[in-house]
């Protein structure tokens, strides 16, 4: 199960809406080993595509280095889908290389309501998980 604050969910949805019709992407950092998402880091979709996202390689390197320096890890890997449901595509599964991360997708296909879902992706196997949204961590 992914437990995440309402503030972080709002940031993901806002980023997805702002980048629409292109896919948005980013990570949520948290303390090493905590499985607790705390700090959203929006990233640039280098593909600038409505059907595909790709972290800019230079930005990706800098973000992961900063995470290491701060004793943090990518707890959540985020991207949006603009015309389809919030479910990982074959390409998303291919790029899923963080075995401990929650892969969160937000669909912006409905202008009124964003769909947010979370998955674990390990060795090509997609497992949807419950998302619990809280006001604050206790």
N, C-alpha and C positions, 0 to 999 in steps of 0.2 A: 504494500500500500504506500502511496505517496501522500504525505502530509505537507501541505503548502499553505502559506498565508494568502489571504484575500488580496493584499497589496501586490504580491508577486503575480498572482493570476491577472489582476487588473493591468499590470505592466506588460505581460505577455499579450493579452488581448489588444491593448492599445498599440503595441508595436505591430502586431499582425494587421490591424485595421489601417495603420499609417502606411505600411508598405504595400497594401493591396492595390493593384492586382498582382504584384509580385509576391513571392513567398518571403516571409520574414524568418530570421534565425537568430539564435543566441544561446547562451548558457546561463544557468543559475549556479553560482558557486556556494560552497559550504565548507565548513571545517573538515579536514581529512578524517575519514572514517565515521563521520557523524550521520550521514544520510539525511541531513537537514538543509534544505535549500534556503539561502539567506540573502544572496546579493545577485541581482539580475545584471548580466552583461550583454547588452544588445550587440549584435555583430552585423556585418555587411554581407548580404547575399551576393557573392561575386558573380553568380550566374545571372543575376537580374532577370529572373524568369518567373512566370506564373505557375510553372509546373515542376520546378526543380530548385533546390537550394544547394549552395556550396560555400563553405567558409572560405574567405580569402586566406590564402596560405600564409602570408606575412602576418595578418591579424591573428590567425589561429595560433601560430608560433608564439606571438607576444602574449596572448591571453593565457595559454597553457604555462608559459614561463612565469608569468605573474602569479598564477595559481600556485605553482610550485614554491615560489619565493614566499608566499603568504601562508604556506601550509594549508592550502585549500585544494579542493578538487571540484570537477564539474559534476554536481549532483544531478542536474537536469540538463539534457540537451533538447533544445526547443526549436521547432520550426512550424510554419503554418502551411495549410493547404487552402487554396483560394477557390476551388471549384468542386472539390470532392470532400468526402467525410474525413474526419480526423483519424485516419488509419494508415499505418506505414505502407508505403509503396515498396516494390521490389528494390528500387534504387535506395530508398531509406534503409532497408535491411542490409544492403550491401555496405553502406557507409557507417553502420552501427558498430563502432569499434571501442566503445567504452563499456566494458562488461558490467560495471556497477551502477551505471547511470540509469535514470528514469528518462525515457524518451517521450516528451510531451509534445503533442500536436494540437494546434488550434485551427479549426476550420472557419473561414470567413465567408463561406459560400452563401450563408443567410445574412443579409444586411442587418437584421434586427437582433439576432442571437448568435453568439459565437459558441462553437462546440469545442470543449477541451477534454482530451483523453490522454491517458498515460500508459506506457508499455515498458516492459523489459524486453530487450532483444539480445539473445545470446546464441551464438552459433547458428544464426539464421532462423531461430525460433522466436516468434512473436507471442508474448503473453501480456494480455491486457491486465491492468491492475486498478484497484479502486483508488479514487482521488478523494481525499478528505481536505476540505478547505476550512481553515481556521482563521480567527481574527489575529491571534498571536500564538506563539509556541509557549507551552507551559513548562 
